[in-house]
């Protein structure tokens, strides 16, 4: 919860407390515990509503995430990735030595987090990397996916393939959120 929302919450609590304290003072001190309990219930309810609204605003169901990773044991070194969704560039990232080390240990890099409308979409990644022999190469890979009303997570995995004449192999994996 950000500071502004906390400030509004404290302001609301203060106003409600002042209102209830004046009315309970006029009515006598016998109703003070029940008034405080009512105030506490209202504040908890309001806090729950604010948290739910904040989560809906921060993580809408239209959100789509694209992750980049390397296959275990891969000798490939990513240089950069340019990502397009529906032929519109949405992200670019050049990898540092530390990020490459993290990817080699199985880490994932969040290349894109944004809103994508429901429907069928195409994703293209233009990848520059060094293969296991240290030769640089560029490859563009694409994938079509269907976005529904749930959050979507796509993973692009890269790795070297010694059985093929290609310097690298790429695969896509879709994850779908349950909410």
Rosetta blueprint (number, residue, H / E / L):
1 X L
2 X L
3 X H
4 X H
5 X H
6 X H
7 X H
8 X H
9 X H
10 X H
11 X H
12 X H
13 X H
14 X H
15 X H
16 X H
17 X H
18 X H
19 X H
20 X H
21 X H
22 X H
23 X H
24 X H
25 X H
26 X H
27 X H
28 X L
29 X H
30 X H
31 X H
32 X H
33 X H
34 X H
35 X H
36 X H
37 X H
38 X H
39 X H
40 X H
41 X H
42 X H
43 X H
44 X H
45 X H
46 X H
47 X H
48 X H
49 X H
50 X H
51 X H
52 X H
53 X H
54 X H
55 X H
56 X H
57 X H
58 X H
59 X L
60 X L
61 X L
62 X L
63 X E
64 X E
65 X E
66 X E
67 X E
68 X E
69 X E
70 X E
71 X L
72 X L
73 X L
74 X L
75 X L
76 X L
77 X E
78 X E
79 X E
80 X E
81 X E
82 X E
83 X E
84 X E
85 X E
86 X L
87 X L
88 X E
89 X E
90 X E
91 X E
92 X E
93 X E
94 X E
95 X L
96 X L
97 X H
98 X H
99 X H
100 X H
101 X H
102 X H
103 X H
104 X H
105 X L
106 X L
107 X L
108 X E
109 X E
110 X E
111 X E
112 X E
113 X E
114 X E
115 X E
116 X L
117 X L
118 X L
119 X E
120 X E
121 X E
122 X E
123 X E
124 X E
125 X E
126 X E
127 X E
128 X E
129 X E
130 X E
131 X L
132 X L
133 X L
134 X L
135 X L
136 X E
137 X E
138 X E
139 X E
140 X E
141 X E
142 X E
143 X E
144 X E
145 X E
146 X E
147 X E
148 X L
149 X L
150 X L
151 X L
152 X E
153 X E
154 X E
155 X E
156 X E
157 X E
158 X E
159 X E
160 X L
161 X L
162 X L
163 X L
164 X L
165 X L
166 X L
167 X L
168 X L
169 X E
170 X E
171 X E
172 X E
173 X E
174 X E
175 X E
176 X E
177 X L
178 X L
179 X L
